[in-house]
């Protein structure tokens, strides 16, 4: 029993929780940015999958993980562009548009992966990022190996969270985004383009979700498999609410869900006589319970989900 709570085991569990939380965090902060501008991004699942596929194609063709990041981010941003066209320009119901992108991404990546990778898709090993330690910080007991002995995309996430927080809450650009999500007509009256701002936010949202997909391929499994996003985009939607549309709160929500994922993997290993499907439900049950606990306390941006049309159009 003591070995279960040793410092090494705890550090290993926390490290696994962090790694599993990285794709969720990228998708969550991307979804937050989109919703802050007034557009629900239900297509996070599909953008994660597009990013993962782009990462696999880029790493496969360019023989470097940096090529994978470039193409994965591009594919994710393209998914965001499709959502922006449907939801912002055409005024399509944002929930329907997001679901359509999810379905399109599943079909497209399944087909193209067979065309590009063939039968070797599940056996080949793609070039990826390896963990490296940050001097001094990595030597801090427990915390050091968990947070400062990770790969490049994890460190990129560390930078993206405070950067997005600063942009949203301490810059005029962030003020415009939050205003567009609350009362877009006032922003339009002030001479700021609501459409351009929403396009930028939704495409950046897709790019960030694409980086989450990149982490799946380039830092975790080093290959692409069909449907490998495995519902992470939907858990990210719960993390957005649980984090109260705040990047820092969103990260802690994702870390909680990552811990649930790490726990269910360990439970599968130690209880192999129990059907594994029972354990795989744990992150989803945790997300439902977390949302039940804050019903009535978290309010989304007032104009989220509502198409904007200029007066006199």
Buried (B, 14 or more C-beta within 10 A) or exposed (E): EEEEEEEEEEBBBBBBBBBBBBBBBBBBBBBBBBBBBBBBBBBBBBBBBBBBBBBBBBBBEBEEBBBBBBBBBBBBBBBBBBBBBBBBEEEBBBEEBBBBBBEBBBEBBBEEBEEBBEEEBEEBEBBBBEBEEEEEEBEEEEEBBBBBBBBBBBBBBBEBBEEBBEBBEEEEEBEBBBBBBBBBBEBBEEEBBBBEBBBBBBBBBBBBBBBBBBBBBBBBBBBBBBEBBBBBBBBBBBBBBBBBBBBBBBBBBBBBBBBBBBBBBBBBEEEEEEEBEEBBEBBBEBBEEBBEEEEEEBEBBEBBBBBBEEEEE
